[in-house]
């Protein structure tokens, strides 16, 4: 009889306990992104306008990343210096610019690529009545912490 009372008390007490998920840290995904365009013109004004439009269209000004310029071998030195100067006007240094010599003659004489990384945060669900604790606790706090580490100028 004592065992029956003990089991009944344990069942009553465990039935009243609220289930809350354990705290889990958030996660981030780092995704490599490449933007590129090709051009046949060697006219400085056309190249500068195309590069300016490309940088503004994709929001690449002052963005961290690396430029890769693929140039056909016949006029690589002249073109390399021109593109380095143009990218220097947008605030990029020579350490961020890599030039590659193309051996075979492609359709486009120059291909310019910008490689950077995009960071994707975990999406947090809203707490709901009668479902408290079913979502990750601290999800917003963790996202804000990662966001402030990646973009300190936008810290909350």
N, C-alpha and C positions, 0 to 999 in steps of 0.2 A: 504494500500500500504506500510505503514511503517513496518507493521508486516511482510510482504513478504520480504522486504529488510533485516530486522533483522534475519529472518530465513535463508535467503540465505547467509548472512555473517557468521552466526554460522556454517552452513554446510561447507562452504569453509574453515574456520579456523579449524574445527574439522577434516576435511579430510586430513589436512597437518600434523597433530600430529603423532609423531612416538610412537608406542606402545612398552613399555619396561616393562618386568615383575618386580614385586617388589622383593627386595632382600630377600632371604630366607637363613637361616642358614643351614649348612650342618648337616648330621647325621652320627653317627657311630653305628655299630652293634657289640655287645660283644657276642661272641659265645663260649660256654664251649666246650673244646676238651679234650678227654681222650685217652691216649695211654696206652696199657697194653700188658703184655706177661705172660705166665705161664711156670713153669718148675718143673720137677720131681726130678732133681738131688740135692744132698746135698754136692757134691764135691765143695769145695771153689773155685777152679780154673775155673771149668766149669761155676759156677754161676757168678763169676767176669767177665769172658769173655762174657757171654750172656748179662749181665747188661751193660757192656762197649759198646758192639755192639748196643744194644737197644738205649742207650743214644746218641751215635754218629749218628746212622741211622736217628733218629728223631730230631736231633739238640737240645737236652734237657739240655745240659751242661750250667750251670749258668742261667737257665731259671726260672722265677718265677712260682711257682705252688706248689702243694702238692702231696706227694707220699702216696699211700695206699697199704699196704702189707697184703694180706690175707693168713693166715697160718693155717694148720690143727693143732688141739689142742695138739697132742702128743708131739711135740717138738717145741712149740712156743717160749719159752724163748731163746733157743740156736739160732734158726733161726732169731729171731727178732734182736738180738745183731749183728749177722753176716751181715744182710742187712743194719742195721743202720751204721755200720762201712764202708761197701762198698759205700753207698750213701754219707757218710761223706767224703770219698776220692774224690768224684766228687763235693764237695763244698756245700752239702745240710746239713741243721741243723736238730736237733731232733724235732724242732717245725714244720718242713715241712713234717715229716714222721709220719704216723698213722698206727698202726698195728691192724688188725682185726682177731679175733679167729674164725675159721670155726668149727662148731659143727659136721657136718656130713663129712665123709671122701670123698673128691672129687677125680676126676681123677688126677688132678695136685695137688701136695702138697703145692706149693706156687704160688700165682698170684700177680704180681706187676703191679700197675697202677699209671700213672702220670696224674694229672688233672691240666689243665691250661686254659687260656682264649685267644682266637684269636680275634683280632680286625679287622673289615672290614670297609673300608672307602667308602664314596659315590664316584661313578665314574662320572667324569666331562666330558661333551662333549666339543668339540672344537667350538670356535666361527666361524661363516661362514659369507661370504659376503651376505648382505641383510637380515641376520637373527640375527644381533647384538642385544643382550638383551633378546633373546628368551631362553637362558640357564640361570642357576643360576649365578648371578654375584657374584664374590668373592669365587667361589667354590674351586679354587686352593689354595687360601689364607687360607681358613678354613681347608682344608685337611692338608696343611703344618703345621698349628698351632696345630691341633690334633696330627699329627705325631710327632711333636717336644715335645709335652707334654707326650706322651706315651713312646717315645724313645728319651730322651734328648741328648743322645750321637750321634744320627743321625740327629740332628736339622740342618736346612738349614740356 
